Amino acid sequence: MNLSISRRIVVSAIAFIWPLGAASAAIFKKKKSGSDVETSTKPTTPVSLTVNGQARELELDPRTSLLDTLREHLHLTGTKKGCDHGQCGACTVLVNGRRINSCLSLAVMHDQDEVTTVEGLGSPTALHPIQAAFIERDAFQCGYCTPGQLCSAVGMIQRIRLAAERDGKIVALGHDATMHTNRQEEFVEASALGTRSFYAAPNRLTRHRLVPLDMLPGEDVRAPGEAPGLLALESAMDELAHALNMDPIELRVRNEPTVDPERNVPYSERRVVECLREGARRFGWNRRQQKPGTVRDGRWLIGYGVAAAIRVHPQAPAKARVRLAADGSCEVLSDMTDIGTGTYTVLTQIAAERLGLPVDKVRVELGRSDLPASWGAGGSWGASSSGMAVYLACEVIREKLRAAARADSNSPLNASGNAQIEFIAGRLVAGAASQAITDLLARTYPNGLDADGEATPMFNDPNFAANSIHTYGAHFAEVGVDADTGEVRLRRMLGVFSAGRIVNAKTARSQMIGGMTFGVGMALLEEAIVDKRSGAFVNGDLAGYLVPVHADIPAIDAVFLDGFDDKANALGMKGIGELGICGAGAAVGNAVFNATGIRVREFPITLDKLLPALPPQV
């Protein structure tokens, strides 16, 4: 008889047979008679495990491995014993969501832990999504290795879990972020960080797990951890809104917290709802159709998407020196850098404002290692941290000049008493009395004045311990998806942001547009391809690693809400450099779903992920 069985049929069968392992072992295990009962004087240790959701109380030899416990004591034989040295991976299980080699761990080491074997990945009636994907993609290798591969694959997924009432109130939120790291140099992308402070939910779980691999070390370059984290979280929020048949903006508004849900401290300045409302008004969100795939423009399926944004405001150590010359000109010195984001401009504005000088009287010198130290440009801390150092140096100069004016019998301000002396248009002003800064310097500080300022880092600032200090935003995207080819085109995009005081609206808007463009690339184009044999990236150039170009980015705009965060610093400003990318990719992905009804959970969204499920043409 010629019998043909495909790998897909085999793995389907195995996926459902594995849960029967414990039952079959119990059926066929011979029951010992009283005379057959073994006696042992070996010492045992009580071990409590939760295995595949079931509590297990065991008395074990303390030398028993977790693998033997699962196979010999609990009869869960889906987990295999291969090399017994932790190299083949056949023994892989998940302990508290993290993959381990069970042959290398003693069971007593995992007392009170949760263990998931291949038998517990799915349910009695449904496969785990990874099991289903193995079947769909013919990924089955052999019955011996596949269980470990499945457990390993499950342990590498960024997983979002949301539970909500019918009215949209979230009652439970989980975010597991598992990523690879170099074996010699550990690097963690804090992808679940934004989730911790974003939405109200009484039951919460966020975790980060690392998988050591033979790959290049990770670095802080492409985006903050909130960017990939929000790509998952904000896609899941959109999916929840669709399941509830609720507007996705309304879902977010209903889960707006009043205090930081994890730290239980007040927000310094949180205006997420205002960003969403203002963005909806500007974007014309009321034209969005709740049912996906119902709006067309010729051959194009049209969709709207929204995503909220959060980015922690970091305050870094920074120093600066300010020199006020006798001629009234000012020099600002710092080893801070300007990578095109506008540091020269912002520091010029701060010094000119605090000393009451025209901006053409201020000169900023940056980037020399012999100048006062800063943390440089990066991490969204550059302008606010160095700006505060300049601010504090200017405050020292202001106080010295005020004291000099009050002490100088020839100064019109000598009799100002306790009246506040302001610095306006090159003059010290108290009520109707005033004096030119240059005149006061000539008599009291003929060689000029200089002062140093040092910004307090966030880990030493009590405001950061007492408050949850972040920047926020809302992204809106409209896309068109070709109904025949699956090609995705961004049609327009808007970002509305809240980041305290904006010192320079032009440079700030430029940074936001740049970040939003990065987000479009994350959603539609960018993908690093790894050679699984060597761990090397095979598309290490702009020919193979696609990024957005002008033709990919049509009408795009970014606006800021006026604000001032007095808990962030005395300037009321916060870091904005990376806020623009946070949530941007999710808005594009959600728009693709609204256009097509196809939910893509693996980015970038490419033609092959849309074509098989595009709605039929009529």
VOKOLMI-663874 format. One line per 3 residues: number of its first residue (from 1); their letters; for each residue x, y, z of C-alpha. Coordinates in nm, 3 decimals, decimal comma, m for minus. Example, Ala and Ser with C-alpha at 12.3 -4.5 7.8 and 13.67 -1.06 7.14 Angstrom:
2
1	AS	1,230/m0,450/0,780 ~ 1,367/m0,106/0,714 .
***
This chain:
618
1	MNL	0,000/0,000/0,000 ~ 0,134/0,340/m0,098 ~ 0,064/0,582/0,189 .
4	SIS	0,155/0,950/0,155 ~ 0,154/1,165/0,468 ~ 0,263/1,527/0,461 .
7	RRI	0,465/1,693/0,738 ~ 0,170/1,924/0,801 ~ m0,056/1,627/0,880 .
10	VVS	0,208/1,476/1,108 ~ 0,268/1,793/1,308 ~ m0,108/1,848/1,340 .
13	AIA	m0,144/1,505/1,486 ~ 0,151/1,547/1,720 ~ 0,022/1,886/1,838 .
16	FIW	m0,295/1,720/1,963 ~ m0,134/1,393/2,081 ~ 0,115/1,566/2,315 .
19	PLG	m0,152/1,667/2,572 ~ m0,250/1,303/2,595 ~ 0,096/1,204/2,719 .
22	AAS	0,018/1,215/3,087 ~ m0,310/1,031/3,044 ~ m0,161/0,755/2,829 .
25	AAI	0,127/0,710/3,070 ~ m0,119/0,668/3,353 ~ m0,324/0,414/3,154 .
28	FKK	m0,032/0,192/3,056 ~ 0,175/0,220/3,373 ~ 0,164/m0,107/3,563 .
31	KKS	0,028/m0,074/3,914 ~ 0,263/m0,226/4,166 ~ 0,142/m0,470/4,428 .
34	GSD	0,217/m0,422/4,791 ~ 0,518/m0,652/4,766 ~ 0,647/m0,458/4,468 .
37	VET	0,655/m0,122/4,647 ~ 1,007/0,013/4,654 ~ 1,146/0,142/4,978 .
40	STK	1,413/0,408/4,990 ~ 1,610/0,581/5,257 ~ 1,723/0,860/5,026 .
43	PTT	1,641/1,205/5,166 ~ 1,370/1,393/4,982 ~ 1,276/1,759/4,959 .
46	PVS	0,924/1,899/4,912 ~ 0,891/2,091/4,586 ~ 0,586/2,290/4,477 .
49	LTV	0,548/2,355/4,107 ~ 0,272/2,489/3,890 ~ 0,301/2,287/3,572 .
52	NGQ	0,086/2,381/3,273 ~ m0,150/2,561/3,509 ~ m0,187/2,276/3,760 .
55	ARE	m0,041/2,284/4,112 ~ 0,192/1,989/4,181 ~ 0,321/1,893/4,526 .
58	LEL	0,620/1,659/4,499 ~ 0,870/1,484/4,725 ~ 1,194/1,467/4,528 .
61	DPR	1,552/1,367/4,564 ~ 1,721/1,712/4,569 ~ 1,948/1,590/4,288 .
64	TSL	1,656/1,533/4,048 ~ 1,668/1,750/3,739 ~ 1,364/1,942/3,625 .
67	LDT	1,369/1,735/3,307 ~ 1,348/1,405/3,497 ~ 1,080/1,549/3,722 .
70	LRE	0,865/1,632/3,423 ~ 0,923/1,305/3,241 ~ 0,954/1,046/3,519 .
73	HLH	0,741/1,191/3,797 ~ 0,475/1,386/3,609 ~ 0,486/1,173/3,292 .
76	LTG	0,500/1,479/3,062 ~ 0,712/1,316/2,795 ~ 0,680/1,590/2,532 .
79	TKK	0,998/1,740/2,680 ~ 1,287/1,530/2,548 ~ 1,623/1,421/2,681 .
82	GCD	1,884/1,463/2,411 ~ 2,245/1,562/2,470 ~ 2,189/1,612/2,845 .
85	HGQ	2,436/1,903/2,827 ~ 2,200/2,191/2,742 ~ 2,315/2,219/2,382 .
88	CGA	2,055/2,046/2,165 ~ 1,751/2,230/2,304 ~ 1,520/1,928/2,305 .
91	CTV	1,465/1,974/2,679 ~ 1,354/2,339/2,652 ~ 1,065/2,447/2,875 .
94	LVN	0,940/2,784/2,997 ~ 0,987/2,879/3,362 ~ 0,795/3,192/3,455 .
97	GRR	0,780/3,272/3,086 ~ 1,155/3,238/3,030 ~ 1,301/2,952/2,833 .
100	INS	1,554/2,726/3,006 ~ 1,724/2,393/2,945 ~ 1,546/2,166/3,192 .
103	CLS	1,827/1,908/3,185 ~ 2,061/2,162/3,349 ~ 1,825/2,276/3,626 .
106	LAV	1,745/2,094/3,946 ~ 1,376/2,083/4,029 ~ 1,439/2,221/4,380 .
109	MHD	1,572/2,539/4,218 ~ 1,224/2,607/4,082 ~ 1,015/2,564/4,393 .
112	QDE	0,702/2,785/4,363 ~ 0,777/2,854/3,994 ~ 0,543/2,821/3,696 .
115	VTT	0,659/2,569/3,438 ~ 0,515/2,537/3,088 ~ 0,597/2,237/2,873 .
118	VEG	0,497/2,172/2,515 ~ 0,184/1,996/2,645 ~ 0,070/2,322/2,804 .
121	LGS	0,128/2,565/2,517 ~ m0,216/2,534/2,368 ~ m0,551/2,430/2,509 .
124	PTA	m0,751/2,106/2,477 ~ m0,940/2,255/2,184 ~ m0,693/2,497/2,020 .
127	LHP	m0,328/2,515/1,927 ~ m0,095/2,785/2,051 ~ m0,036/3,042/1,774 .
130	IQA	0,324/2,920/1,743 ~ 0,206/2,560/1,700 ~ m0,037/2,677/1,435 .
133	AFI	0,241/2,873/1,263 ~ 0,468/2,565/1,265 ~ 0,192/2,375/1,085 .
136	ERD	0,113/2,656/0,842 ~ 0,481/2,703/0,750 ~ 0,577/2,334/0,748 .
139	AFQ	0,834/2,408/1,018 ~ 0,813/2,062/1,177 ~ 1,152/1,888/1,193 .
142	CGY	1,103/1,572/1,396 ~ 0,899/1,466/1,693 ~ 1,210/1,468/1,909 .
145	CTP	1,331/1,825/1,842 ~ 1,009/2,010/1,766 ~ 0,881/2,033/2,128 .
148	GQL	1,193/2,224/2,234 ~ 1,176/2,442/1,923 ~ 0,816/2,533/1,998 .
151	CSA	0,893/2,629/2,358 ~ 1,194/2,833/2,245 ~ 0,990/3,015/1,982 .
154	VGM	0,714/3,098/2,229 ~ 0,977/3,246/2,461 ~ 1,099/3,497/2,199 .
157	IQR	0,774/3,678/2,129 ~ 0,672/4,023/2,246 ~ 0,337/3,932/2,394 .
160	IRL	0,056/4,168/2,493 ~ m0,245/4,048/2,693 ~ m0,544/4,274/2,755 .
163	AAE	m0,863/4,187/2,942 ~ m1,148/4,436/2,944 ~ m1,509/4,471/3,045 .
166	RDG	m1,769/4,523/2,772 ~ m1,758/4,897/2,843 ~ m1,388/4,902/2,753 .
169	KIV	m1,240/4,932/3,101 ~ m0,920/4,729/3,108 ~ m0,904/4,496/3,409 .
172	ALG	m0,577/4,320/3,330 ~ m0,272/4,411/3,125 ~ 0,035/4,202/3,051 .
175	HDA	0,342/4,282/2,842 ~ 0,621/4,027/2,803 ~ 0,921/4,144/2,603 .
178	TMH	1,177/3,877/2,519 ~ 1,478/3,969/2,308 ~ 1,817/3,836/2,213 .
181	TNR	2,142/3,957/2,360 ~ 2,505/3,898/2,282 ~ 2,656/3,627/2,502 .
184	QEE	2,947/3,844/2,619 ~ 2,781/4,187/2,635 ~ 2,431/4,208/2,781 .
187	FVE	2,190/4,464/2,637 ~ 1,824/4,512/2,730 ~ 1,574/4,707/2,522 .
190	ASA	1,323/4,833/2,779 ~ 1,026/4,767/2,553 ~ 0,769/4,731/2,830 .
193	LGT	0,877/5,049/3,010 ~ 0,611/5,272/2,853 ~ 0,338/5,015/2,921 .
196	RSF	0,397/5,047/3,295 ~ 0,282/5,409/3,308 ~ 0,039/5,433/3,019 .
199	YAA	m0,303/5,279/3,088 ~ m0,503/5,217/3,404 ~ m0,556/4,849/3,493 .
202	PNR	m0,579/4,697/3,842 ~ m0,399/4,375/3,742 ~ m0,064/4,431/3,573 .
205	LTR	0,240/4,235/3,462 ~ 0,540/4,357/3,262 ~ 0,856/4,152/3,213 .
208	HRL	1,178/4,165/3,014 ~ 1,367/3,846/2,928 ~ 1,696/3,795/2,744 .
211	VPL	1,800/3,507/2,519 ~ 2,181/3,484/2,471 ~ 2,266/3,435/2,103 .
214	DML	2,580/3,449/1,893 ~ 2,499/3,786/1,738 ~ 2,649/4,133/1,743 .
217	PGE	2,602/4,333/2,065 ~ 2,301/4,564/2,079 ~ 2,335/4,942/2,114 .
220	DVR	2,117/5,248/2,174 ~ 2,087/5,375/1,819 ~ 1,762/5,323/1,634 .
223	APG	1,499/5,423/1,887 ~ 1,415/5,404/2,258 ~ 1,259/5,091/2,404 .
226	EAP	0,917/5,257/2,401 ~ 0,919/5,252/2,018 ~ 0,908/4,872/1,965 .
229	GLL	0,707/4,835/2,285 ~ 0,435/5,073/2,167 ~ 0,432/4,905/1,827 .
232	ALE	0,298/4,601/2,013 ~ 0,090/4,773/2,282 ~ m0,087/5,024/2,057 .
235	SAM	m0,159/4,757/1,795 ~ m0,316/4,547/2,072 ~ m0,523/4,844/2,191 .
238	DEL	m0,656/4,885/1,838 ~ m0,735/4,515/1,823 ~ m0,922/4,538/2,154 .
241	AHA	m1,120/4,838/2,031 ~ m1,223/4,643/1,721 ~ m1,328/4,342/1,930 .
244	LNM	m1,542/4,572/2,147 ~ m1,679/4,757/1,841 ~ m1,555/5,077/2,005 .
247	DPI	m1,378/5,380/1,866 ~ m1,006/5,334/1,947 ~ m0,977/5,690/2,077 .
250	ELR	m1,267/5,635/2,314 ~ m1,107/5,312/2,441 ~ m0,792/5,500/2,532 .
253	VRN	m0,986/5,780/2,699 ~ m1,179/5,529/2,915 ~ m0,852/5,386/3,042 .
256	EPT	m0,681/5,716/3,119 ~ m0,525/5,690/3,468 ~ m0,529/5,965/3,730 .
259	VDP	m0,198/5,857/3,886 ~ 0,086/5,644/3,759 ~ m0,070/5,294/3,780 .
262	ERN	0,249/5,118/3,886 ~ 0,432/5,376/4,096 ~ 0,117/5,530/4,245 .
265	VPY	0,260/5,881/4,218 ~ 0,100/6,181/4,043 ~ 0,182/6,273/3,686 .
268	SER	0,376/6,597/3,652 ~ 0,194/6,692/3,332 ~ m0,013/6,439/3,139 .
271	RVV	m0,223/6,550/2,842 ~ m0,272/6,232/2,640 ~ m0,647/6,283/2,605 .
274	ECL	m0,595/6,640/2,483 ~ m0,349/6,513/2,221 ~ m0,603/6,255/2,104 .
277	REG	m0,893/6,502/2,095 ~ m0,698/6,777/1,921 ~ m0,552/6,532/1,671 .
280	ARR	m0,895/6,388/1,595 ~ m1,029/6,737/1,527 ~ m0,741/6,836/1,300 .
283	FGW	m0,726/6,503/1,117 ~ m1,097/6,463/1,052 ~ m1,120/6,141/1,251 .
286	NRR	m1,500/6,155/1,238 ~ m1,477/6,038/0,874 ~ m1,322/5,706/0,980 .
289	QQK	m1,541/5,399/0,929 ~ m1,550/5,151/1,216 ~ m1,588/4,851/0,984 .
292	PGT	m1,261/4,771/0,806 ~ m1,234/4,751/0,428 ~ m1,538/4,967/0,351 .
295	VRD	m1,376/5,283/0,206 ~ m1,229/5,291/m0,143 ~ m1,070/5,542/m0,374 .
298	GRW	m1,056/5,367/m0,709 ~ m0,841/5,059/m0,666 ~ m0,714/5,180/m0,328 .
301	LIG	m0,857/5,059/0,003 ~ m0,846/5,353/0,245 ~ m0,792/5,325/0,620 .
304	YGV	m0,739/5,549/0,922 ~ m0,524/5,455/1,221 ~ m0,442/5,610/1,557 .
307	AAA	m0,190/5,534/1,830 ~ m0,092/5,714/2,149 ~ 0,267/5,787/2,248 .
310	IRV	0,466/5,800/2,570 ~ 0,835/5,855/2,635 ~ 1,004/5,894/2,971 .
313	HPQ	1,170/6,232/3,026 ~ 1,533/6,169/3,128 ~ 1,739/6,438/3,301 .
316	APA	2,111/6,370/3,265 ~ 2,416/6,519/3,439 ~ 2,536/6,826/3,248 .
319	KAR	2,763/7,123/3,308 ~ 2,799/7,454/3,126 ~ 2,994/7,778/3,165 .
322	VRL	2,852/8,119/3,078 ~ 3,076/8,423/3,029 ~ 2,936/8,774/3,019 .
325	AAD	3,191/9,015/2,872 ~ 3,220/9,384/2,961 ~ 3,078/9,480/2,621 .
328	GSC	2,755/9,292/2,699 ~ 2,825/8,991/2,478 ~ 2,778/8,640/2,614 .
331	EVL	2,957/8,311/2,552 ~ 2,816/7,967/2,640 ~ 3,064/7,679/2,668 .
334	SDM	2,991/7,305/2,689 ~ 3,120/6,981/2,541 ~ 2,759/6,910/2,439 .
337	TDI	2,707/6,826/2,071 ~ 2,463/6,941/1,805 ~ 2,382/6,660/1,562 .
340	GTG	2,142/6,874/1,367 ~ 1,869/6,887/1,630 ~ 1,916/7,255/1,720 .
343	TYT	2,131/7,257/2,034 ~ 2,314/7,575/1,928 ~ 1,983/7,752/1,876 .
346	VLT	1,815/7,637/2,197 ~ 2,112/7,718/2,425 ~ 2,143/8,057/2,258 .
349	QIA	1,777/8,128/2,329 ~ 1,801/8,021/2,694 ~ 2,107/8,238/2,766 .
352	AER	1,961/8,536/2,582 ~ 1,631/8,506/2,769 ~ 1,781/8,472/3,115 .
355	LGL	2,028/8,760/3,072 ~ 1,795/8,986/2,877 ~ 2,022/9,001/2,571 .
358	PVD	1,944/8,997/2,199 ~ 2,032/8,659/2,047 ~ 2,301/8,813/1,826 .
361	KVR	2,492/8,896/2,144 ~ 2,516/8,527/2,243 ~ 2,777/8,288/2,107 .
364	VEL	2,763/7,913/2,182 ~ 3,069/7,690/2,159 ~ 3,017/7,313/2,177 .
367	GRS	3,188/6,982/2,120 ~ 3,535/7,031/2,268 ~ 3,641/6,779/2,529 .
370	DLP	3,814/7,047/2,739 ~ 3,482/7,226/2,794 ~ 3,241/7,153/3,084 .
373	ASW	3,114/6,798/3,053 ~ 2,770/6,683/2,944 ~ 2,614/6,353/2,841 .
376	GAG	2,599/6,467/2,480 ~ 2,306/6,440/2,241 ~ 2,100/6,125/2,276 .
379	GSW	1,825/5,960/2,474 ~ 1,606/6,273/2,459 ~ 1,810/6,432/2,740 .
382	GAS	2,041/6,667/2,546 ~ 1,865/7,004/2,521 ~ 1,681/6,995/2,853 .
385	SSG	1,984/6,880/3,056 ~ 2,237/7,117/2,897 ~ 1,972/7,387/2,888 .
388	MAV	1,929/7,358/3,265 ~ 2,308/7,386/3,314 ~ 2,306/7,708/3,111 .
391	YLA	2,002/7,832/3,301 ~ 2,171/7,774/3,639 ~ 2,494/7,946/3,526 .
394	CEV	2,289/8,245/3,412 ~ 2,111/8,253/3,749 ~ 2,447/8,291/3,924 .
397	IRE	2,537/8,584/3,698 ~ 2,194/8,742/3,749 ~ 2,229/8,730/4,128 .
400	KLR	2,579/8,879/4,116 ~ 2,461/9,167/3,897 ~ 2,156/9,232/4,115 .
403	AAA	2,374/9,243/4,426 ~ 2,622/9,472/4,252 ~ 2,346/9,711/4,141 .
406	RAD	2,200/9,735/4,491 ~ 2,545/9,791/4,642 ~ 2,657/10,053/4,386 .
409	SNS	2,573/10,401/4,515 ~ 2,591/10,536/4,159 ~ 2,342/10,283/4,022 .
412	PLN	1,981/10,390/3,962 ~ 1,891/10,055/4,120 ~ 2,073/10,131/4,446 .
415	ASG	1,746/10,220/4,615 ~ 1,546/9,934/4,466 ~ 1,537/9,754/4,800 .
418	NAQ	1,348/9,429/4,778 ~ 1,195/9,514/4,441 ~ 1,249/9,243/4,181 .
421	IEF	1,518/9,334/3,931 ~ 1,451/9,193/3,583 ~ 1,680/9,162/3,281 .
424	IAG	1,517/9,316/2,975 ~ 1,668/9,429/2,644 ~ 2,022/9,460/2,777 .
427	RLV	1,919/9,643/3,093 ~ 1,847/9,571/3,458 ~ 1,497/9,695/3,532 .
430	AGA	1,314/9,751/3,864 ~ 0,989/9,938/3,818 ~ 1,068/10,275/3,654 .
433	ASQ	1,439/10,252/3,730 ~ 1,684/10,080/3,496 ~ 2,049/10,055/3,410 .
436	AIT	2,238/9,917/3,110 ~ 2,419/9,592/3,186 ~ 2,733/9,730/3,021 .
439	DLL	2,736/10,035/3,253 ~ 2,708/9,817/3,561 ~ 2,979/9,581/3,437 .
442	ART	3,216/9,869/3,362 ~ 3,202/9,987/3,726 ~ 3,174/9,655/3,912 .
445	YPN	3,310/9,380/3,685 ~ 3,535/9,550/3,428 ~ 3,677/9,211/3,318 .
448	GLD	3,332/9,058/3,281 ~ 3,165/8,777/3,472 ~ 3,161/8,403/3,434 .
451	ADG	2,977/8,127/3,616 ~ 2,932/7,751/3,598 ~ 2,602/7,566/3,614 .
454	EAT	2,536/7,197/3,673 ~ 2,206/7,022/3,607 ~ 2,087/6,774/3,868 .
457	PMF	2,044/6,425/3,717 ~ 1,706/6,260/3,752 ~ 1,831/5,999/3,999 .
460	NDP	1,927/6,278/4,242 ~ 1,623/6,500/4,184 ~ 1,341/6,443/4,436 .
463	NFA	1,085/6,560/4,178 ~ 1,152/6,247/3,974 ~ 1,091/6,024/4,275 .
466	ANS	0,771/6,204/4,368 ~ 0,623/6,235/4,017 ~ 0,582/6,039/3,695 .
469	IHT	0,748/6,262/3,435 ~ 0,694/6,178/3,067 ~ 0,622/6,328/2,729 .
472	YGA	0,311/6,225/2,537 ~ 0,152/6,232/2,195 ~ m0,102/6,092/1,951 .
475	HFA	m0,037/5,980/1,594 ~ m0,294/5,973/1,315 ~ m0,230/5,805/0,979 .
478	EVG	m0,423/5,754/0,656 ~ m0,304/5,484/0,420 ~ m0,408/5,344/0,088 .
481	VDA	m0,366/4,973/0,012 ~ m0,378/4,859/m0,349 ~ m0,662/4,605/m0,365 .
484	DTG	m0,482/4,404/m0,633 ~ m0,116/4,408/m0,529 ~ m0,124/4,482/m0,155 .
487	EVR	0,105/4,783/m0,197 ~ 0,074/5,019/0,101 ~ 0,107/5,394/0,056 .
490	LRR	0,097/5,652/0,333 ~ m0,137/5,930/0,227 ~ m0,105/6,169/0,521 .
493	MLG	0,005/6,170/0,883 ~ m0,037/6,397/1,186 ~ 0,122/6,398/1,529 .
496	VFS	0,002/6,602/1,826 ~ 0,244/6,616/2,120 ~ 0,270/6,739/2,476 .
499	AGR	0,624/6,793/2,603 ~ 0,614/7,084/2,844 ~ 0,758/7,412/2,723 .
502	IVN	0,879/7,415/2,363 ~ 1,175/7,653/2,345 ~ 1,203/7,650/1,966 .
505	AKT	0,895/7,537/1,776 ~ 1,076/7,506/1,443 ~ 1,351/7,269/1,554 .
508	ARS	1,104/7,075/1,773 ~ 0,863/7,021/1,485 ~ 1,152/6,907/1,266 .
511	QMI	1,250/6,642/1,520 ~ 0,894/6,515/1,548 ~ 0,857/6,483/1,170 .
514	GGM	1,186/6,294/1,159 ~ 1,071/6,055/1,430 ~ 0,736/5,998/1,259 .
517	TFG	0,921/5,919/0,937 ~ 1,127/5,664/1,129 ~ 0,800/5,513/1,248 .
520	VGM	0,673/5,478/0,893 ~ 0,992/5,293/0,807 ~ 0,946/5,065/1,108 .
523	ALL	0,592/4,981/1,001 ~ 0,636/4,935/0,626 ~ 0,998/4,899/0,517 .
526	EEA	1,277/4,831/0,763 ~ 1,389/4,478/0,838 ~ 1,730/4,344/0,939 .
529	IVD	1,789/4,000/0,788 ~ 2,012/3,768/0,989 ~ 2,209/3,478/0,846 .
532	KRS	2,109/3,200/1,087 ~ 2,433/3,013/1,022 ~ 2,668/3,295/1,124 .
535	GAF	2,452/3,549/1,309 ~ 2,566/3,820/1,067 ~ 2,335/4,077/0,911 .
538	VNG	2,313/4,017/0,537 ~ 2,152/4,347/0,437 ~ 2,396/4,593/0,588 .
541	DLA	2,352/4,867/0,330 ~ 2,077/5,097/0,205 ~ 2,023/4,878/m0,101 .
544	GYL	1,907/4,588/0,114 ~ 1,786/4,772/0,424 ~ 1,503/4,992/0,304 .
547	VPV	1,428/5,328/0,464 ~ 1,165/5,587/0,369 ~ 1,253/5,836/0,096 .
550	HAD	1,072/6,152/m0,010 ~ 0,823/5,964/m0,225 ~ 0,719/5,752/0,076 .
553	IPA	0,636/6,053/0,296 ~ 0,364/6,281/0,157 ~ 0,169/6,527/0,378 .
556	IDA	0,306/6,499/0,732 ~ 0,268/6,748/1,015 ~ 0,344/6,777/1,386 .
559	VFL	0,202/7,023/1,638 ~ 0,259/7,082/2,008 ~ 0,023/7,170/2,288 .
562	DGF	0,141/7,471/2,487 ~ 0,269/7,358/2,823 ~ 0,511/7,403/3,112 .
565	DDK	0,620/7,118/3,338 ~ 0,748/7,272/3,660 ~ 0,831/6,928/3,802 .
568	ANA	1,068/6,843/3,515 ~ 1,293/7,145/3,572 ~ 1,285/7,523/3,621 .
571	LGM	1,265/7,579/3,247 ~ 0,948/7,368/3,222 ~ 1,094/7,186/2,919 .
574	KGI	1,133/6,815/2,854 ~ 1,326/6,597/2,610 ~ 1,156/6,543/2,274 .
577	GEL	1,415/6,385/2,045 ~ 1,267/6,034/2,050 ~ 0,902/6,107/2,119 .
580	GIC	0,814/6,131/1,749 ~ 0,891/5,767/1,672 ~ 0,704/5,628/1,974 .
583	GAG	0,366/5,496/1,856 ~ 0,408/5,618/1,498 ~ 0,450/5,271/1,346 .
586	AAV	0,143/5,139/1,528 ~ m0,074/5,419/1,383 ~ 0,031/5,311/1,033 .
589	GNA	m0,030/4,942/1,107 ~ m0,371/5,020/1,254 ~ m0,457/5,219/0,942 .
592	VFN	m0,367/4,918/0,728 ~ m0,607/4,706/0,932 ~ m0,883/4,964/0,896 .
595	ATG	m0,825/4,965/0,520 ~ m0,815/4,589/0,469 ~ m0,935/4,403/0,778 .
598	IRV	m0,598/4,225/0,784 ~ m0,415/4,235/1,117 ~ m0,039/4,202/1,073 .
601	REF	0,154/4,132/1,392 ~ 0,497/4,085/1,238 ~ 0,657/4,403/1,106 .
604	PIT	0,732/4,538/0,853 ~ 0,399/4,506/0,673 ~ 0,503/4,372/0,333 .
607	LDK	0,311/4,252/0,030 ~ 0,337/3,883/0,116 ~ 0,157/3,944/0,449 .
610	LLP	m0,138/4,116/0,282 ~ m0,186/3,949/m0,056 ~ m0,323/3,612/0,061 .
613	ALP	m0,596/3,775/0,272 ~ m0,697/4,075/0,061 ~ m1,075/4,093/0,009 .
616	PQV	m1,192/3,953/m0,328 ~ m1,255/4,203/m0,606 ~ m1,602/4,243/m0,753 .
***
